[in-house]
Amino acid sequence: MNDNPDYMLKKVIYYWFIVASILGVLVYLIFSKYVVVFIIGLFIALSNFIINTVIIKFILQRTNGKYRFLITISLILRILIICIIGLILTTYNKFNVLAYMGGFCSYLICLVLYGININK
């Protein structure tokens, strides 16, 4: 098993491309009107994960944990950004929020695939 955060990011991004491609095609075939919003949800989830990983890696490796309060601040800011994007999408179509949440939650598939990969 590799404990390197950079390795983890590469593998999760690799799985993200696979999941985004497969689910993007499925959503396009079933609900073509919502495919862009679904992919936005997936992209926001990946961005959130990357930012979280980078911040935690920086704080724990470079500052010896001195600025742990930044983790809380970044968490609050990331949640606010996610909610604001959801609200903006909802103003255009109330069902956009379902596609957005579906894309955002589908990102968990990437994490499960990564977890299965590291257990082998």
Secondary structure, 3 states (H helix, E strand, C coil): CCCCHHHHHHHHHHHHHHHHHHHHHHHHHHCHHHHHHHHHHHHHHHHHHHHHHHHHHHHHHHCCCCCCHHHHHHHHHHHHHHHHHHHHHHHHCCCHHHHHHHHHHHHHHHHHHHHHHHCC
